Amino acid sequence: MPHKDIWNAWHGCKKCSEGCRNCYMYFLDEKRGVQTPSSVCHKTGKFNYPISKSRDKQYKIKSGERLRVNMTSDTFLEDADAWREDFWKIIRTRSDVIFWILTKRPERFSTCLPSDWGDGYPNVSMNITCENQEMFDKRIGYLLSTPAKHKGLCLAPLLSDIDITSALVSGQIEEVCVGGENYNNPRVCCYEWVKHIADTCAQYKINFCWYETGTLLSVNGAITCAPLKQTQSINAFFAGLNQHYYDPVYDLRYEDGTPVPTDALRERKFNLNHCLFCSNQDMCDGCTNCGGCGPTNIVSRAEFRQIQYDKLVDMYKDRKEL
């Protein structure tokens, strides 16, 4: 089942650093029997996904939704330059939708951003991904020196401890997310690295999300294996490291420049049968009821929070009695 909140305008990527060694895209392409080499970038059939409309002439992607961009490639890959102008045009057209862009190639910001970028599109969050201290030190300067309304860090697959203080001190980073490695010969992620990063975020009151532990997790030198991503997410949730201080505010507007009223934004809802102890819930766009999780029990964000709180109180009360 494809993810409704992902816009893969192009597919395929060239490995560029240690974090790419066991790339999940390469692994999944091979598993699915994709004939085109994963290193060959090609425009996908979903290129126009954000501006696609239903039979009643309404956009399929609603105002206020968030799309994660090019999760099976890199938005700033050189091979995609031919499609870049049309790519930015789509993002300008859907100025009522949030676009979350992640890259390992921030050195290309200066040549790939559109001519009308200015101090950043108000509906775009620019994020870099770093797997270790070396790559963080190499990439963070490009992110901090590039104008953008919203910025974040994705430290995945986390392969070492990373001191991100220099990024947080800048006051430009809204959120930090961390994930371990999966699928193809995964390397170990250490709890102690994640806790150090979480503690640094807490010091500066920056949103922090450990969305999955990775297949192999080391805690005090003891390694555990969790092949299922849902189990990884639950384990990360119960680690208790996540912190959410505020929801970033986006200035979303219709194509004619009119602000999108709050009551016209898509409401974030959650599936009690699947989301209750998911570690990614604070950064997630909510349940789209796509059918991928089986039976659904959809509730509002406020209801979800209360039910989750009550469930946790009951669980820990029982533990205390034992």
FINU-299771 format. One record per residue (C-alpha): residue number from 1; x, y, z. Coordinates in Angstrom, 3 decimals, always signed. Example, Ala and Ser with C-alpha at 12.3 -4.5 7.8 and 13.67 -1.06 7.14 Angstrom:
# residues 2
<site 1; <+12.300; -4.500; +7.800>> <site 2; <+13.670; -1.060; +7.140>> 
//
This chain:
# residues 322
<site 1; <+0.000; +0.000; +0.000>> <site 2; <+1.644; +3.312; -1.067>> <site 3; <+1.970; +6.026; +1.554>> <site 4; <-0.459; +8.863; +0.841>> <site 5; <+1.828; +11.375; +2.578>> <site 6; <+4.857; +10.711; +0.320>> <site 7; <+5.528; +12.463; -2.983>> <site 8; <+8.223; +10.671; -4.944>> <site 9; <+8.597; +12.973; -7.940>> <site 10; <+11.584; +10.900; -9.062>> <site 11; <+13.111; +7.578; -8.065>> <site 12; <+16.684; +6.318; -7.959>> <site 13; <+19.768; +7.796; -6.346>> <site 14; <+23.552; +7.603; -6.255>> <site 15; <+25.197; +6.691; -2.952>> <site 16; <+27.253; +9.556; -1.556>> <site 17; <+28.272; +8.760; +2.041>> <site 18; <+28.536; +6.025; +4.674>> <site 19; <+24.845; +6.276; +5.535>> <site 20; <+24.027; +5.151; +1.982>> <site 21; <+25.916; +1.845; +2.215>> <site 22; <+22.840; -0.235; +3.075>> <site 23; <+20.286; +2.036; +1.383>> <site 24; <+16.726; +0.794; +1.928>> <site 25; <+15.691; +1.963; -1.553>> <site 26; <+18.285; -0.286; -3.207>> <site 27; <+17.204; -3.220; -1.026>> <site 28; <+13.485; -2.765; -1.669>> <site 29; <+14.002; -2.303; -5.414>> <site 30; <+15.825; -5.639; -5.532>> <site 31; <+13.192; -7.332; -3.389>> <site 32; <+10.415; -6.072; -5.679>> <site 33; <+12.259; -7.163; -8.799>> <site 34; <+12.724; -3.657; -10.204>> <site 35; <+14.713; -4.001; -13.431>> <site 36; <+16.060; -0.439; -13.684>> <site 37; <+19.246; -0.067; -11.589>> <site 38; <+18.551; +1.826; -8.363>> <site 39; <+21.391; +4.225; -9.184>> <site 40; <+19.532; +5.436; -12.283>> <site 41; <+17.233; +8.359; -11.514>> <site 42; <+13.976; +8.586; -13.442>> <site 43; <+10.863; +10.732; -13.274>> <site 44; <+7.943; +8.848; -11.730>> <site 45; <+4.298; +8.580; -12.706>> <site 46; <+3.483; +10.470; -9.495>> <site 47; <+5.334; +13.616; -10.539>> <site 48; <+2.075; +15.615; -10.587>> <site 49; <+0.687; +13.975; -7.435>> <site 50; <+0.268; +17.207; -5.386>> <site 51; <-1.812; +18.819; -8.161>> <site 52; <-3.809; +15.737; -9.145>> <site 53; <-7.566; +16.078; -8.803>> <site 54; <-10.490; +13.746; -8.207>> <site 55; <-13.533; +13.409; -10.459>> <site 56; <-15.221; +16.328; -8.704>> <site 57; <-12.261; +18.550; -9.724>> <site 58; <-10.980; +18.872; -6.143>> <site 59; <-7.351; +18.336; -5.175>> <site 60; <-6.721; +14.868; -3.789>> <site 61; <-4.196; +16.348; -1.353>> <site 62; <-6.113; +18.640; +0.984>> <site 63; <-5.062; +21.994; +2.397>> <site 64; <-2.802; +21.607; +5.407>> <site 65; <-1.566; +18.109; +4.569>> <site 66; <+2.158; +17.410; +4.745>> <site 67; <+4.004; +15.569; +1.994>> <site 68; <+7.407; +13.977; +2.546>> <site 69; <+9.331; +14.574; -0.645>> <site 70; <+11.486; +12.125; -2.638>> <site 71; <+11.907; +9.417; -0.016>> <site 72; <+13.352; +7.093; -2.688>> <site 73; <+15.809; +9.622; -4.099>> <site 74; <+17.274; +13.020; -3.219>> <site 75; <+15.559; +16.264; -4.175>> <site 76; <+18.902; +17.895; -5.011>> <site 77; <+20.369; +15.012; -7.008>> <site 78; <+22.173; +16.283; -10.130>> <site 79; <+20.351; +13.758; -12.323>> <site 80; <+17.005; +15.428; -11.538>> <site 81; <+17.975; +18.927; -12.664>> <site 82; <+15.916; +18.647; -15.856>> <site 83; <+12.676; +18.362; -13.861>> <site 84; <+13.502; +20.862; -11.133>> <site 85; <+11.730; +23.930; -12.571>> <site 86; <+8.443; +22.047; -12.893>> <site 87; <+8.996; +20.568; -9.420>> <site 88; <+9.195; +24.019; -7.814>> <site 89; <+6.210; +25.196; -9.866>> <site 90; <+4.081; +22.455; -8.313>> <site 91; <+5.171; +23.484; -4.812>> <site 92; <+4.306; +27.116; -5.582>> <site 93; <+0.919; +26.055; -6.938>> <site 94; <+0.131; +24.074; -3.776>> <site 95; <+1.114; +26.814; -1.359>> <site 96; <-1.644; +25.424; +0.907>> <site 97; <+0.267; +22.145; +1.398>> <site 98; <+3.389; +21.520; +3.533>> <site 99; <+6.376; +20.007; +1.717>> <site 100; <+8.995; +18.299; +3.928>> <site 101; <+12.235; +18.053; +1.951>> <site 102; <+15.188; +15.917; +3.077>> <site 103; <+18.627; +15.896; +1.462>> <site 104; <+22.182; +14.647; +1.753>> <site 105; <+23.268; +17.260; -0.785>> <site 106; <+22.789; +20.686; +0.847>> <site 107; <+25.858; +21.992; -0.999>> <site 108; <+23.541; +22.206; -4.030>> <site 109; <+21.063; +24.591; -2.387>> <site 110; <+22.670; +27.608; -4.030>> <site 111; <+22.236; +26.232; -7.554>> <site 112; <+18.952; +24.344; -7.179>> <site 113; <+16.630; +26.699; -5.316>> <site 114; <+14.147; +28.632; -7.494>> <site 115; <+14.800; +32.244; -8.476>> <site 116; <+11.874; +33.480; -6.349>> <site 117; <+12.922; +31.533; -3.240>> <site 118; <+13.811; +34.727; -1.322>> <site 119; <+13.948; +33.896; +2.373>> <site 120; <+12.168; +30.603; +1.717>> <site 121; <+8.769; +29.350; +0.646>> <site 122; <+6.455; +29.495; +3.688>> <site 123; <+5.105; +25.996; +2.979>> <site 124; <+8.499; +24.222; +2.760>> <site 125; <+10.557; +22.631; +5.548>> <site 126; <+14.189; +22.098; +4.543>> <site 127; <+15.968; +19.227; +6.294>> <site 128; <+19.365; +17.576; +6.057>> <site 129; <+20.079; +13.969; +6.970>> <site 130; <+23.330; +13.047; +8.749>> <site 131; <+24.495; +9.643; +9.917>> <site 132; <+27.572; +10.599; +11.950>> <site 133; <+29.562; +13.564; +13.231>> <site 134; <+31.612; +13.862; +10.047>> <site 135; <+28.560; +14.252; +7.823>> <site 136; <+26.859; +16.596; +10.287>> <site 137; <+29.910; +18.863; +10.336>> <site 138; <+30.096; +18.737; +6.538>> <site 139; <+26.422; +19.532; +5.877>> <site 140; <+25.165; +21.749; +8.681>> <site 141; <+26.861; +24.929; +7.449>> <site 142; <+24.990; +24.764; +4.152>> <site 143; <+21.655; +24.387; +5.948>> <site 144; <+22.281; +27.213; +8.398>> <site 145; <+23.528; +29.606; +5.716>> <site 146; <+20.603; +28.937; +3.378>> <site 147; <+17.433; +30.972; +3.948>> <site 148; <+14.380; +28.856; +4.744>> <site 149; <+11.232; +29.443; +6.785>> <site 150; <+11.456; +26.027; +8.401>> <site 151; <+14.478; +23.805; +9.040>> <site 152; <+15.143; +20.463; +10.690>> <site 153; <+17.567; +17.577; +11.144>> <site 154; <+17.043; +13.894; +10.412>> <site 155; <+19.834; +11.819; +11.944>> <site 156; <+19.370; +8.512; +10.170>> <site 157; <+20.551; +5.903; +9.917>> <site 158; <+22.274; +6.948; +13.140>> <site 159; <+25.739; +5.361; +13.097>> <site 160; <+27.462; +7.325; +15.873>> <site 161; <+26.871; +9.899; +18.567>> <site 162; <+26.491; +13.413; +17.127>> <site 163; <+26.949; +16.732; +18.892>> <site 164; <+24.311; +18.959; +17.268>> <site 165; <+24.757; +21.902; +19.644>> <site 166; <+26.006; +24.236; +16.912>> <site 167; <+22.761; +23.737; +14.979>> <site 168; <+20.457; +24.237; +17.947>> <site 169; <+22.316; +27.326; +19.202>> <site 170; <+21.514; +28.998; +15.872>> <site 171; <+17.825; +29.084; +16.753>> <site 172; <+16.964; +27.928; +13.224>> <site 173; <+16.127; +24.271; +13.892>> <site 174; <+12.499; +23.416; +14.680>> <site 175; <+12.711; +19.665; +15.047>> <site 176; <+15.161; +16.781; +15.181>> <site 177; <+14.291; +13.188; +14.328>> <site 178; <+16.401; +10.050; +14.748>> <site 179; <+16.148; +6.558; +13.312>> <site 180; <+18.217; +3.393; +13.246>> <site 181; <+19.091; +1.281; +10.200>> <site 182; <+16.880; -1.403; +8.663>> <site 183; <+16.634; -4.035; +5.940>> <site 184; <+19.978; -4.723; +4.233>> <site 185; <+22.641; -5.860; +6.724>> <site 186; <+21.677; -3.196; +9.299>> <site 187; <+24.273; -1.654; +11.565>> <site 188; <+23.755; -1.171; +15.305>> <site 189; <+22.178; +1.969; +16.768>> <site 190; <+23.100; +2.772; +20.392>> <site 191; <+20.562; +4.025; +22.914>> <site 192; <+23.231; +6.168; +24.539>> <site 193; <+23.763; +8.140; +21.298>> <site 194; <+20.052; +8.798; +20.987>> <site 195; <+19.716; +9.874; +24.616>> <site 196; <+22.587; +12.345; +24.254>> <site 197; <+20.905; +13.911; +21.209>> <site 198; <+17.528; +13.977; +22.978>> <site 199; <+19.069; +15.632; +26.039>> <site 200; <+20.678; +18.285; +23.827>> <site 201; <+17.300; +19.012; +22.227>> <site 202; <+15.686; +19.247; +25.670>> <site 203; <+18.292; +21.802; +26.715>> <site 204; <+17.207; +24.084; +23.858>> <site 205; <+13.498; +23.133; +23.911>> <site 206; <+13.626; +21.681; +20.398>> <site 207; <+11.118; +19.048; +19.271>> <site 208; <+12.731; +15.608; +19.282>> <site 209; <+11.400; +12.377; +17.775>> <site 210; <+13.052; +8.962; +17.907>> <site 211; <+10.771; +7.391; +15.325>> <site 212; <+12.314; +3.905; +15.216>> <site 213; <+15.176; +2.089; +16.914>> <site 214; <+16.457; +0.282; +13.821>> <site 215; <+16.704; -3.494; +13.586>> <site 216; <+19.658; -3.746; +15.988>> <site 217; <+19.700; -1.655; +19.167>> <site 218; <+22.450; -1.590; +21.769>> <site 219; <+21.596; -0.621; +25.358>> <site 220; <+24.519; -0.647; +27.764>> <site 221; <+26.334; -2.961; +25.357>> <site 222; <+23.509; -5.518; +25.094>> <site 223; <+22.156; -5.822; +21.555>> <site 224; <+18.532; -6.663; +20.822>> <site 225; <+16.967; -7.400; +17.431>> <site 226; <+13.571; -6.064; +16.306>> <site 227; <+12.992; -6.811; +12.592>> <site 228; <+9.482; -5.322; +12.489>> <site 229; <+9.368; -1.534; +12.105>> <site 230; <+6.171; -1.312; +14.166>> <site 231; <+7.960; -3.004; +17.072>> <site 232; <+10.882; -0.604; +16.672>> <site 233; <+8.530; +2.365; +16.846>> <site 234; <+6.820; +1.059; +19.985>> <site 235; <+10.178; +0.395; +21.640>> <site 236; <+11.298; +3.941; +20.813>> <site 237; <+8.051; +5.336; +22.233>> <site 238; <+8.487; +3.573; +25.565>> <site 239; <+12.088; +4.789; +25.827>> <site 240; <+10.479; +8.062; +26.880>> <site 241; <+12.968; +10.315; +25.071>> <site 242; <+10.578; +12.089; +22.712>> <site 243; <+9.700; +15.704; +23.422>> <site 244; <+7.172; +17.924; +21.665>> <site 245; <+7.162; +21.562; +22.696>> <site 246; <+5.114; +23.161; +19.909>> <site 247; <+3.658; +22.647; +16.444>> <site 248; <+5.569; +24.635; +13.799>> <site 249; <+3.288; +27.274; +12.267>> <site 250; <+3.115; +27.417; +8.474>> <site 251; <+1.739; +30.359; +6.532>> <site 252; <-0.419; +28.367; +4.118>> <site 253; <-2.226; +30.143; +1.295>> <site 254; <-4.364; +29.294; -1.678>> <site 255; <-2.921; +29.837; -5.140>> <site 256; <-4.420; +33.338; -5.289>> <site 257; <-2.545; +34.316; -2.104>> <site 258; <-5.562; +34.108; +0.216>> <site 259; <-4.684; +32.632; +3.637>> <site 260; <-6.185; +29.199; +4.273>> <site 261; <-8.641; +29.511; +7.194>> <site 262; <-7.940; +27.262; +10.145>> <site 263; <-11.242; +25.427; +9.747>> <site 264; <-10.339; +24.599; +6.120>> <site 265; <-7.134; +22.776; +7.063>> <site 266; <-7.203; +19.006; +7.140>> <site 267; <-7.665; +17.833; +10.726>> <site 268; <-5.041; +15.446; +12.042>> <site 269; <-6.690; +12.264; +13.278>> <site 270; <-5.248; +9.016; +14.575>> <site 271; <-6.079; +5.322; +14.429>> <site 272; <-6.409; +3.837; +17.901>> <site 273; <-5.831; +0.353; +16.466>> <site 274; <-2.413; +1.268; +15.102>> <site 275; <-1.122; +4.642; +16.337>> <site 276; <-1.539; +4.443; +20.116>> <site 277; <+2.121; +3.785; +20.963>> <site 278; <+3.705; +4.855; +17.682>> <site 279; <+6.803; +6.930; +18.372>> <site 280; <+6.297; +9.155; +15.317>> <site 281; <+2.876; +10.538; +16.263>> <site 282; <+4.027; +14.105; +17.028>> <site 283; <+5.684; +14.522; +13.613>> <site 284; <+3.184; +12.402; +11.688>> <site 285; <+0.449; +13.973; +9.569>> <site 286; <-2.064; +11.620; +11.136>> <site 287; <-4.019; +8.685; +9.750>> <site 288; <-5.186; +8.995; +6.142>> <site 289; <-7.351; +5.873; +6.457>> <site 290; <-5.587; +4.395; +3.434>> <site 291; <-6.435; +0.814; +4.422>> <site 292; <-2.838; -0.267; +4.950>> <site 293; <-3.304; -0.937; +8.682>> <site 294; <-6.439; -3.032; +8.502>> <site 295; <-9.381; -2.125; +10.781>> <site 296; <-9.457; +1.511; +11.851>> <site 297; <-10.796; +3.369; +14.857>> <site 298; <-10.235; +7.018; +13.937>> <site 299; <-10.396; +9.726; +16.602>> <site 300; <-9.397; +13.386; +16.844>> <site 301; <-5.958; +14.369; +18.091>> <site 302; <-7.415; +15.589; +21.411>> <site 303; <-9.341; +12.343; +21.944>> <site 304; <-6.266; +10.342; +20.998>> <site 305; <-4.099; +12.174; +23.549>> <site 306; <-6.593; +11.587; +26.352>> <site 307; <-7.079; +7.908; +25.551>> <site 308; <-3.323; +7.423; +25.297>> <site 309; <-2.770; +9.176; +28.637>> <site 310; <-5.435; +7.092; +30.386>> <site 311; <-3.982; +3.889; +28.936>> <site 312; <-0.469; +4.771; +30.109>> <site 313; <-1.720; +5.643; +33.604>> <site 314; <-3.427; +2.258; +33.848>> <site 315; <-0.336; +0.423; +32.578>> <site 316; <+2.054; +2.077; +35.013>> <site 317; <-0.382; +1.779; +37.904>> <site 318; <-0.526; -1.968; +37.317>> <site 319; <+3.248; -2.119; +37.116>> <site 320; <+3.570; -0.256; +40.423>> <site 321; <+1.140; -2.634; +42.117>> <site 322; <+3.204; -5.595; +40.901>> 
//
